[in-house]
Amino acid sequence: MNGLEGTFSDRVDFFILDINNPDSQAYMDQYAIRGRSTYVLIDAEGNELGRWFGPLNEAGVTAQMENWLPES
């Protein structure tokens, strides 16, 4: 995740939800996050663009995100 943040920090806001924190529950419900290691890419209108589970393949996720995101 840290590599993705470094690559996309100028185009993406990263938020980490703690599944044990009740303050995170509304977001988890809204985006159907049911467990740990769930990653969701959401556009500015709240539409889901992509979803990944488990350990990330950084190169694969980077390629997908480059296709979805506008140039900086």
Secondary structure, DSSP 8 states (H G I E B T S, - for coil): -HHHHHHHTTT-------TT-GGGHHHHHHTT--SSSEEEEE-TTS-EEEEEESS--HHHHHHHHHHHS---
